[in-house]
Structures are given as structure tokens and as C-alpha cells.
Amino acid sequence: MKSKFSKPFTQQEPIAEDAVQRAVRVLQSGRLHRYNTFGDEIGEVAALEKEYAAYQGVDYCLATTSGGTAMQIALRALGVRPDDPVLTNAFTLAPVPGAVAAVGASPIFIETTAELTLDISDLEKKIETSGARVLMLSHMRGHMAAMEELCALLEDHKVELIEDCAHTMGASWNGVKSGNFGRMACFSTQTYKHINSGEGGFLTTNDPDMMAKATILSGSYMLFEKHEARPAMSSFESARFEMPNCSSRMDN
């Protein structure tokens, strides 16, 4: 017998009492800013990044103000410039093409199959006609495309993949977690998502150069050593002089 979800999607469960008390302790400390730590103290956001990287099975994680800002940061870290074409789903939500527009690039929309996944045949046509070198793939409403086929196509055409996993945190395709297929992945912790922080997001990657750039972009001004899920300090040598500060930090 099939079960039917009957609860309202827009009304969340109460925050657990121990989590409420943890939040109260942060408020009572007055130290809400992620870098407002002393000595070897590890802040709440830094601890969260380390825990989420371990959960996701990746080397690096960055917490941001939203999934949308995580996508913007990922695009900038990859070197997307104004007027560059960026491939993305036609079936998605506004923050995805919004992130493309925020960096001045132009979205190239890919058709959707009857199964609500990205149409890989249309993707191949759009790669060839647009010359785009980045795909922002949205696993919309939890529907993942045939990832082996998609990744093989992108590799053949030298197209970089950023995954929007706002709807697939914890999901997997043939044993590989969503977010672990591309160069970078972006997650949302907005109130309707799997983790509810009101607003918030994560960016994950195994690429030390991408994470160094993303960390500076998120708003780290010479305090990147306070990140627990970061690459070696040597990765920041050039990034700190090249990347703008976009002030997109999650707070404690």
C-alpha cells in the first residue's frame, strides 16, 4: 500500500528544545558573527561546516546566507563572467536563473522530460549551439537525471557542472550522493528544506582552489584560518588578492 504525505509542506515541526537552548546560548553570548571567536575556540558555523562536509563525504564545505548566494559564489569561483552563457533547467525555481543573472551571465534553458528531469538530448544541442562551458543543474523537486550519461556528455564537451541540490540533500543516484558529481554543489537550508535555518545554504567541493576562492567571495577578510572545513592555507595565496568580498556569511 502506498503511503500519502498529508501534512502541509509550508508548516514546519517545532524546533527541538535542545536546539532552542543552543540558540539561546549563542544569543546570550552576543557573539553572532561567525568570526567572533577567541583563541582556539570553534564557532557554531565553523563546526557546522565541518560536520556537513563529513556527512556529504567531501573535503570542504562553506556555509552561506542562502542557497542562492552559494550558487552565485560557485559561478564566480568558476570564472563565469558577464554575458557568458550558462546552461540550466527550464523547470526550476527563480533563484537558479537568478544566480546566473546576479553574476551578469545569461541563462540558456534546457528542456524537461516527462519524468521532470533535465532533457540530456536537448542539453547536447544547447551545448553545441551556445558554446556554454558551465551547467547549473537543478535536481528539481528531487528528480535526478541519469547522472552517468549526463556527466559523460559534459566531460566530452568540457562543460563544468555545478549541482543545485536544494531539493536532494541526502538523496543519491546509484550510490553516489547528489552534490558529489560536479565541480561544486550548492544546498539550501531555507525553512522549507531538509535543514531549517530560516535562510541559509552550503557550498561543497573537493577542489581546494575552488573552495579558497569561494571562501573569500563569501566574505572572509583575512580570517579564512577560522574555517574548519577549508583547504590548506597555501590555497589562499592568490585567491585573497583576486576574489571580491560579497558578504554572504551565515551567522552563528
N, C-alpha and C positions, 0 to 999 in steps of 0.2 A: 504494500500500500504506500502511495506517495504521501509525504507529509507536506503540508502547506503552511508557509510562513504567514502568520496572521497579525503580527504586531506592526504598529506604524513605524516606517523607516525613519521618520524625522523626529521621533521622540526617544531619546537615549535612556539607558538604565542610569540610576543614581551612581555618582562616583563613590567607590568603596570608602568606608570610614578611615581605613589606614592611609589611603591616598589623600583624603581630605586633611588629615593631620600632618602628613608630609608637606602638603602645600601650605598649610598654616605656619609651619616652622620656617619655611622659606620667607613668607610674608613677614613674620615676626623678626627675622634677621635683617630685613630691609635690603638684602643683597639679591636683587632680582636679575641684575645684569650677568650674563654668562661668564664674563671675565673678572668679576668682582670676588676673587678668591685670594687667599693669603698663603704664602709658602707652598707646601706640597699638597694643600687642600684640593680636592677634586670637586668641581661644581656639578650641579644636577644635570645640566645639558651635556657636559663632557662625559659624565657617567652613562647617560642615555645613549650617546653616540657609540660608545664602546660596547654597550650591551646589544644595541641593534646591529652593529657590524657582525658581532658573534652570531646573533640569531640568523642573519641573512647569509652568513658564510662568506663574507667578503673582508678585504683588508681595511677598508676605510669607509667612514660614514661622517656626514656633515648634517647637522640639524639647522633648519631654516625657518623663516616666518610662515611659509606655506609651500604646498606642492608646486604652485605656480612659480614662485621665486626660485625653487630648486630647478625647475625646467629652464628658466631664464639663465641661471648661473651655468647650467650644463651646456647650453648653447654657446654662451660666451667663452667658456673654458675650451670648447672645441674649436674656437676661432671663427664662429659664424659672424658675418659682417652685414651691415645694412645692404639691403637689396639682394642678398643671397637667397636662392630658393631653398626651402626646407620642406621635405615630404612629410605628410601627416594624414591621419584618418579624416575622412569626411564625417564619419559617425563618431563624434566625440563631444566634449563639453568645452565651453568658451575659454577656460584658462589655457588650453593646449595651443590653439592658434593665437591666443592672447600672448603667450610666452614668446612665440615666434615674432609677433608684431612688436613686442616690447624691446627686442634687440634690433629692430628695423629690418628684419628679414621678411620674405614673402612666402606664405604657406602654399604648398602645392597639394591639393586634396586628392586622396586616393579613395576609390570606391569601396563599398562594403558588400560582403557576401550575404547569402540568405541566413548563414549561421552567425551573422553580426560580427564577423572578423574582417581584418584587412584583406582586400582582394589582391592576391600576390601577382596575378597576371596583369592587373591594372597598374600595380606598383612598378613592374618591369617596364611597361610602356612609359610611365611618367618619369622614371629614372632616365630613360633614353631621350625623351623629348625636353626635359627640364634642365638636365645637367646637374641636378642637385646631388650633393655629397653627404647629406645628413637626413636620416629618417627619425622623426619623433613619433614613436609607435605607442599609441594609447591602447591598452588592454581594456577596452571599453566594456563596462558592465560585467567584468570578469571573464570575457571571452578572449581566449588566446588563439592566435593563428597557428598554423603548422610551423613551429619555430625553426626546425632543422631546415626545411625548404626555404623559409624566409631568410635565414642567416646565410645560407649558401648563396642565394641570389645577391645579397648585399656584399658578400665577400668577393664574388665575381666582378661586381661593378664598383668595388672600392667605396662603398657607402657606409658611413659610420651610423651606429644605432644607439639612440637614447630611448630607454623604455620609460613610459609613464605608467607606473604601477599603482595608481591611486585606488583602483578597484581590485587589485590582485595581490595585496600584501599577504604572504603566506601561501599563495597558490603556486602550483608547479606544472611544468609540461615535461612528461617523460622523465620525471625525477629531478629536473632542474628547476630551481625556484625562479619565479618571474623576477626580473631585475638582474639576473645573472647571465643574460645572453648578450647584452650590448656593452658598449664602452662605459656608459654610465646609466644609472637608473634613478628615477625620482618617485617618491612616495608622498602621500598626503596623510596628515593627522588631523585634518579638519573634522568637525564634530560628527559628520555622517560616515566617517571612515572607520577602519578596523581599530585604530587607536584614536581616542577622542581627547585632543588638547584644545578644542575650540578652533584654533587655527594653528598650522604648523606643517612641517614637512621634513623629509630626509633626502639626501643625495648620497648614493653609494657607488663605489668603484673599486677596482683592483689596480688602477693606474695611478702611480704616485704623482706624476706630473699634473694629471687632471685634478686630483684632489688638492694639490698645493694651490693651483690656480683658483679652484672653487672656494677654498678656504679664504683666500684674500678677497675674492669677489663678494663673499658673504658678509664681509665687514670686519675682518681680523686686521687690526692695525698693530703689527709687531708683537701680537700676543698668541701667535699660532702654536707656540710651545705648550699652551694650556689645553690644546685639543688632545684627547686620549686616543682617538681613532684616526690619527694623522700619519702621513709618511714621515720619513727621516727629515730632520731639519735641513739637510742639504738640498732637498727637493724644492725648498722655498727660495733658494738663492736668486734665481732670475724672476720667478713669479711675483715676488713682492715689489719688483720695480716695473712690472708690465701690466698687472691687472688693476682695474679701478675698484674702489670700495663702493659696494652697492647697498650696504647697511641692511642686511636681511637675516639678522641673527635671531634664533629662538632664545627666549629668556628663561631663566630658571623656574 
